[in-house]
C-alpha cells in the first residue's frame, strides 16, 4: 500500500491552473452562458482585485493554460458544462486583453 505524503506540498496537481479555474467558474451553473457584461464584470474584478484576491496575471495565465492544455474537461465540478466553461474562459481572456495595461489595485 502506498503511503500518504508527509505534507500537502508534496503532491503536485496534475494541472497547476485547476485551482484558479475552479475559483473563476465556481458560480457558473450547468449550461448557462454568462452574458458579456458579466464576463466584463469578472474581468474588472480580477484587475481591481475586488472579489479575487490574487494578481490578475495568475488568473489570466491559468485561463490561457487551461484553454491550451488539451485537457478533455477543464472544470472538476460535475455541474459544469465544458463548452460553457471554455466559452467563458475564452471571452474572459479577450476581455482582459482589451483592458491592458492592467492597473495596479489600490491596496495591493
SULGI-V564731 format. One record per residue. N is the residue number from 1. RES is the residue in one small letter. PHI is phi as a letter, one per 20 degrees, with the letter a starting at -180 (NA if undefined). NEAR is the number of other C-alpha atoms within 12 Angstrom. Layout:
BEGIN
n = <N;N>
res = <RES;RES>
phi = <PHI;PHI>
near = <NEAR;NEAR>
END
This chain:
BEGIN
n = <1;2;3;4;5;6;7;8;9;10;11;12;13;14;15;16;17;18;19;20;21;22;23;24;25;26;27;28;29;30;31;32;33;34;35;36;37;38;39;40;41;42;43;44;45;46;47;48;49;50;51;52;53;54;55;56;57;58;59;60;61;62;63;64;65;66;67;68;69;70;71;72;73;74;75;76;77;78;79;80;81;82;83;84;85;86;87;88;89;90;91;92;93;94;95;96;97;98;99;100;101;102;103;104;105;106;107;108>
res = <x;x;x;x;x;x;x;x;x;x;x;x;x;x;x;x;x;x;x;x;x;x;x;x;x;x;x;x;x;x;x;x;x;x;x;x;x;x;x;x;x;x;x;x;x;x;x;x;x;x;x;x;x;x;x;x;x;x;x;x;x;x;x;x;x;x;x;x;x;x;x;x;x;x;x;x;x;x;x;x;x;x;x;x;x;x;x;x;x;x;x;x;x;x;x;x;x;x;x;x;x;x;x;x;x;x;x;x>
phi = <NA;f;e;f;f;f;b;f;f;f;d;e;f;f;c;g;f;g;f;f;f;f;f;f;d;g;e;f;c;l;d;e;f;f;f;g;f;f;f;f;f;f;g;f;f;f;f;e;l;f;d;d;e;e;f;g;g;f;f;g;f;f;f;f;f;f;f;e;f;m;f;f;b;e;d;e;e;f;e;e;e;f;f;f;f;f;f;g;f;f;f;f;g;f;f;f;f;f;d;f;f;f;f;f;f;f;d;e>
near = <3;4;6;10;10;8;9;9;9;9;12;12;11;13;24;20;29;30;23;31;36;27;26;36;36;20;22;31;19;19;18;18;24;26;16;18;15;18;28;24;23;33;37;28;27;33;35;25;25;20;18;27;20;24;25;35;28;25;34;33;25;30;39;28;25;34;30;18;19;12;17;15;24;37;35;23;22;17;18;26;23;28;21;24;38;33;27;40;40;27;29;39;33;20;28;31;21;15;20;17;12;21;19;18;19;9;12;14>
END
